[in-house]
Amino acid sequence: MYLLDTNHCSYLINNNPQIVATAQSHAQDPFGISIISYGELLYMTEKSERREMNLQVVQAFLTEIDIYLIN
């Protein structure tokens, strides 16, 4: 299981070739993010100049990844 930080989520969302290739090489392993990274991604979309487009892209990413709460 890989827990991604916000930067790596952004790299994946923006199709950074090196990060995408690394993620694909571990495709059989589950990926997740913390609820903190979830909030940071949504915050970044709210502050962006292309809010609607970025929100759609981030929401699509979030549907494909597990989100872990703090306990």
C-alpha positions in Angstrom: 0.0 0.0 0.0 1.3 3.4 -1.0 0.1 6.6 0.8 0.7 9.5 -1.6 1.4 13.0 -0.4 -0.3 16.1 -2.0 2.7 16.8 -4.3 2.7 13.3 -5.8 -1.1 13.5 -6.3 -0.5 16.8 -8.2 2.2 15.1 -10.3 -0.1 12.2 -11.2 -3.0 14.6 -12.0 -0.7 16.6 -14.2 0.7 13.5 -15.9 4.3 13.9 -14.8 5.9 11.2 -16.9 8.4 10.0 -14.3 5.8 9.8 -11.5 3.2 8.2 -13.8 5.7 5.6 -14.9 6.6 4.8 -11.3 2.9 4.5 -10.3 2.2 2.2 -13.3 5.1 0.0 -12.3 3.3 -0.5 -8.9 -0.2 -0.8 -10.4 -0.9 -4.0 -8.6 -0.4 -2.3 -5.2 -3.2 -0.1 -3.7 -2.7 3.6 -3.5 -4.3 6.0 -1.1 -4.2 9.5 0.4 -4.8 11.0 3.8 -7.8 13.2 4.5 -5.3 16.0 4.8 -4.1 15.6 1.2 -7.7 15.3 0.1 -8.4 18.7 1.7 -5.2 20.2 0.3 -6.2 19.1 -3.2 -9.6 20.7 -2.9 -8.2 23.8 -1.5 -5.8 24.1 -4.4 -8.6 23.9 -6.9 -10.5 26.6 -5.0 -7.6 28.9 -5.3 -6.7 28.2 -8.9 -7.5 30.4 -11.9 -9.2 27.5 -13.7 -11.3 26.4 -10.8 -14.1 24.5 -12.6 -11.7 22.6 -14.9 -9.3 21.7 -12.1 -12.1 20.7 -9.8 -13.3 18.2 -12.4 -9.9 16.7 -12.8 -9.2 16.4 -9.1 -12.6 14.9 -8.5 -11.9 12.3 -11.2 -8.6 11.5 -9.5 -10.3 11.2 -6.1 -12.8 8.6 -7.4 -9.9 6.3 -8.2 -8.1 6.4 -4.9 -8.7 5.4 -1.3 -9.0 8.2 1.3 -7.8 7.4 4.8 -9.1 9.3 7.8 -7.0 10.2 10.9 -7.7 7.8 13.8 
